[in-house]
């Protein structure tokens, strides 16, 4: 644990705290000498205690001016969970409902349903580390890998903003993989892809992604938000239909994911209830013991210094009000002898 000072120049006032130890804060006594009185241990203790309180009040006030703080640090903790990189499709089709139309009345878009359910998912997993990436034409790192729940929830709340038309899932996957720190000790790493499909990955990017997946080896979950009536992941081409990534993007994207050599599972969801069931299954699968570092932010100690100064000053004020002033009794005039009358 390390400490720091926000304004080090204020510490030049700290030697003033020695003044009460060198000079008595008590007012002079009208008694000519107290050395003749027997030594009183209680009085000596109280006198030095008052000096120490005065020194403490000055020292703590000086520290409060200097702005002391405790440095932020990382604490090793043990929990159950994973590093989860959430990759969210922000193409224009995510703004539609599962029926493939613009939301009206009480209807919920695919992006809004995913936002609501993933927020509950994050709240249930107390020890996970989360990163959030959004992609459409280009990927955007919304939130780097962190354990701060409020920041992750805020990042998830932004995923239902209007998106663009093109879906560049290859660059999105590359950025999601970059969320995982190199040389991490957490064994359970997850990429959670939330998308409604219709994406084609360039063959050159496929080779790079295979190399990255082989190096990081995360488990990949594809939450496929399927529009009702559209082609599914496992649908075969119709008679006379071309079996190409352009004609059947979802099928070929699924085949590419299966070729990566990592743990992979796809979930097809045609409504909010199915999305919730898929997220619950992922929640159940990805629970493993792991060690992680919890970051403790810097803590300002100015208030604590002011409390110490106030307590020491209060003790001095109590002593001041309890002080008794010694009054020197008026000396009686010497009696005058009656002058003898002259004989």
Secondary structure, DSSP 4 states (H G I P E B T S, - for coil): --EEES-GGGGGGGGGGGHHHHS--SPPPSSS-STTSPP-HHHHHHHHHHHHHHHHHHHHHHHHHHTEEEPPEEEEEEEEE-EEEEEEE-BGGGGB-TTSSB--TT---HHHHHHHHHHHHHHH-SS-EEEEEEESSSEEEEEEEE--HHHHHHHHHTTTS--BS---HHHHHHHHHHTSPTT---S-EEEEEEE-------HHHHHHHHHHHHHH--EEEEEEEPPTTS--TTPPPPTT---STTTSHHHHHHHHHHTTSS-EEEEEESSHHHHHHHHHHHHHHS-EEEEEEEEEPPEE-HHHHHHHHHHHHHHHHHHHHT-----PPPPPPPPPPPPPPP-
